Amino acid sequence: MYFRSLFTLLALTFFSACGAVASPSDEQLHWLHNPPADTSKYFYGVGSGASQKDAKSDALSTISAKISVNVASNFSTSVSAKRQDGDESVLRETKSNVVSKSKEIEYTDVKVQESNFDGKEWMVLVEVDRDVLFQNYARKLDKLDQKIQTEWEFYQNASFFEKIKISVTLSKLLKETDSFFPLLHALKSDYDDSSYTSRYQNYTKEMRKAQGDMVFKIRADKNSQSLASLIRSELSAQNITFSDTNYNVLIDITTKAKMKKYPSTNKDFANLTFALRDTLIKAVDKNGNVVSNAVYKTKESSSAGFEDAIARTAKYEQKIGQLGIFPFITGN
């Protein structure tokens, strides 16, 4: 009896000792609840997940959230904010997009400092080198800036309306830079963006001036009258001037349409008349040179007949909403 009790006691002691070795102490897992504070050199984040990869992604999401707060606070002094020149509605939309994109940072050279698996999930502590991350995004910006400078050279040598076409591309490229500057400031507090600021402000100023100097005339055939009204309305919203005599841009719109009806057991559908439209929007400069051709194939239906189907503008409105009015009329 004595030996049996002694054996049981020794066994319990042995397994208790094994358990103590297998489970990390609170001191060993101190990083889990008290991760290192961010420094001027590194970001730190703790994450958890079903796999080590998931836990790492979770930790990086934590770091991105911290960076996005800094990005938001840096936006008002960024190149993008200065370039927008106080347009509050545009600034709000741009800031929202910038902060959102800052949560989708592309990380490189991420180091897992600590990890633990408790039998259910992984927990990790990661370290991100701020300078490596900064240099990665600085290179991306430089590459984008090269494209912008190339387009600007084309812009300066372009004819009047061609400048409007190129400005569509330039505006898209400049918009891409919006997310870079606040992020680079967040990664490096002494980052200097002055080499970009004056150039980008000048690009934007020149493009706005070219747009303001345009005077449009819109000419449309019978099938394109409703589209012409829509385009005029959209351009008016951009403060474009119109004249039937002293214009420097002529927008000539023609639409060919074919009627189509489809047999159907559905009475409502069978009563619809479809217009299959081929629309050409041609832009001509003051010297009579064709500077752009935009072609749109659309299909509209109406229970009121073929002419009504031709006149419907829903598909055009949808396209303008996606592209913007200048890309729509230039086909750019």
N, C-alpha and C positions, 0 to 999 in steps of 0.2 A: 504494500500500500504506500509505504514511504517512497520507494523508488518510482512508483507511478506518478505521484504528486510532484516529485522532483523533476521528472521528465517533462511533465506538462508545463511546469514553471519555466524550465529552460527553453522549451519550444516557443512559449509566448514571448519570452524575452528576445529570442532570436528573430522572430517575425516582426516584432515591434521595431527592432533595430534596423531590419531591412526596409521597413516602411519609412523610417526616418531618413534613410539614405535616398530613397526613390523620390520623395516629395521635397521640392525646394523650400527653403525656409522663407519667412516673410522678408528677412534681410536680403536674401538672394533675389527676390522678386520686387525689391524696392523700386526699380525702374518702371514697373508696371503702373504703380499709382503715383509715382513722383518722377516722371521722365525729366531728363536734363533740360534746362532752359535754353532757348535759341540763343546763339551768339552771332557775332559779326562774320563768323566763318561757316557756321553750320545751322541747319534746321533739324529739329528732332520731332519724331512722331511715334505714337504707340497705336497699334491696331490689332484687331482680332479677326479670325475667320476659320472656316472649316479646313482650309489648307494654309500652308505657309505663304503661298502666293496670294491668297485672299487676304490674309492678315497684313501682308506687305502693302497691298493696294489700299486697304483701309487706313493704314498708317499714313500713306502718301496723301490720301484724301483729307486727313486731318491737317497736314502741312499746307495743302492747297487752300483750305478754308482760312487758315491764318494769313496766308499771303494775300488772299482776296480782300481781306479787311484792309490791309495796307494799300492794296491797289486802289480801292475805293477812295481812301483818304488822299492818295497822290493824284487822282484824276484831274482835279480842278486846276493844277499847275502844269499839266502835261502838254505836249505838243498838240495833241488832238483837241484839247479844250481851247487852246489859243487859236488853232486853225478854224474852229467853228465860229469864232468871233461873236460870242454871246448869244447865239441862237439857242434859247433855253430848251425848246422842245427837242431839238436835235441833240443837244448836250445830254439830256436825260436818257434818251434812247441809246446814245453811244455809250454812256457810262454803264447802263444796265448790261449792254452787250459785252463790254470790256470786263466787268466784274464776273459775269457768267463764264467767259472764256478763261479767266484766270484760275478757275477751278478745274480746268482741263489741261493742266501743265504737263508737258512731256519731260519726264525725269530721266536722267542718265547718271551712271556711277552711284547708284543707291547702295548703301552699306547697311546690312542687318547687324546691329550691335549686340542685341540680346534676343533670345527666343525661348519659348516654353510651350509645351503641349500638356494639358491637364487631363487628357483622355477624351475630351469632348471637342476642344477647339485650340487653335494655335494663337499665341500672343507674341508679338514682335516689337522691338524697338529699332527704328531705322534712323540713319543719319544721312543727310543730304548736304553736299558741299555747295554752298551758295555761289562761289566763283565759277564752278563748273557749269552750274545751271545758268548763271549770268552770261558766260561766254557762248553757250549754246544758242541763247536767244539773241545775243548781239550779232552772231553770225547770220541767223535767220533774217534779222532786220537789214543787215548790210546787203544780203542777196536781194531782198525785196526792193531796197532803195536803188539798186542798180537798174532794175526794171523801170522804176519810176523815172529815173534820170534819162533813160533811153526814150521813154514815151514823151518826156518833156522836150527833148530835142526834136522829135517828130512834130510835136505841137507847135513849137516856135516857127517851123518852116511850112506849116500847113496853111491852106486857104481858109477863108472865114468859116464856112460851115463845117469843113473837115475838122476844125478845132473843136467843134461841138461833139463830133463823133469821137475824137481822141479823148476829150474830157470825160466821156463816159468811162473809158478804160482807166484813165488817170484817177478818177474819183473812187473807183473800185479798189485800186491799188493803195491809195491813200487811206481808205477805210480799213484795209488790212493792217496798216501800221498802228491803228488806234490801240490795239491791245498790247503792243510791245512796250511803249514808253512808260506807262504806269507800272508795268511788271518789272522793267529794268530798274526803275527807281526803287521799287519794293525790295529788289534783290541786292541793290547796291546804293546806299543812301547818298553817296557823292557822285552818282552818275550824272554826266553832263550831256544834255541833248541839244545844245545850242547849234551844233552843225546841221541839224535837221530843221529846227524851229523856223528860222527865217525863210528857208527855201520852201518849206511846205505852206507857210502862210502866203508867200508870194505866188506859188502855184494856184492856190485856192482863189486868191484875189484876182489873178489874171483870168481864170476860167469864169468867174462870176461876171467880170467885166465883159468878156466876149459874149456871154449869154445875154447880158443886159443890152448889148449893142445890136442884137438881132431884131429885125423887123420881118414878120412873117406875112405871107399871103397864102391862103389855102384855097385850092381849086379842086372840085370833086364832081364826078359824073353822077347821074341820077341814082345809081345803086349805092353810092357812097356818101350821100348827104348826111345821114345820121352819124356815121363815123366821123365825118368832117366836123360836125358840131361837138362831138365828144373830144376830139383832138384840140379844137379851139378852146374848149372849157379847161382841159388839162393844162394847156400852155398858158392860159390866162392866170391860172393858179400859181404859175412860175413867174408871173409879172412880165410876160412876153408882150411886146407891142405888135399890132397888126395894121397893115395898110394895103390897099388894093393897087397903089401906084408906087409909093416910095419904099418898097420892100427890098431886102437883100437875100431872103430865102423864100422860095416857092415850094410849097408842099402840094404835089399833084397826086390825087387819089383816084384810082379806077378799080371797079369791082365787077367781075364776071360771075354770073350765078346760074346754076342749073337747078331745075325743079325736080324733086324726088318725092314719091309717096310710097309707103310700105304697106303691103297687105297685112292685116292683123285681125284676130278675133276680138281684140280689145277695141271697143268702139271709139274710145277717146284717142287712142294711138292711131287708129285707121283714119281719123278725121284730120290728123296733122299733115301739114304740107311742109316739106323740108327744102331749104335753100342751101345748096353746096356752093360756097363762095370762094373765089380766088381774088384776093385783094392785093393790089400793088400800091405801095406808098413810095413815091419818087420825090427826092429832094433835089432841087436845082438852085445853083447860086445865081448871083445877079448878072453873071456873064453868060448864063445859059448852060453852064456845065453841070451834068448830072453827077452829084457827089455821093448819093446813096440810093439803094433800092431795097425796100423791105417787102417781103412777100409773106402773106398769111393765108392759109387754107383753113376755113372754118365751116361749121355746119350749124344752122339754126332752124328751129321749127316754130310753126304757128298754126293755130286753129282758125286764124282769120285770113289765111291765104299766103300765096307766094311772095307778094310785095311786102307784106308785114314781116315775113320771115327774113327777107333780105335786110330790112331796116333794123332788125334787132341788134343790140350792141353788147349783150352780156359777155360774149366770148372775147370781144375786144377789151372790155373793161377788165376782165380777168387777167388778160395778158399785160395790160398796162400796170395793173396792180403788182404783178410779178416782176416786171422789168423796170418800170418807171417810164415816163412819157418820152424822154429823149432816146433811150435805147429802143423804144417801140417804133418811133418814126424813122430811126436810122437803121434799124435791123442789127444793131451792134450789141 
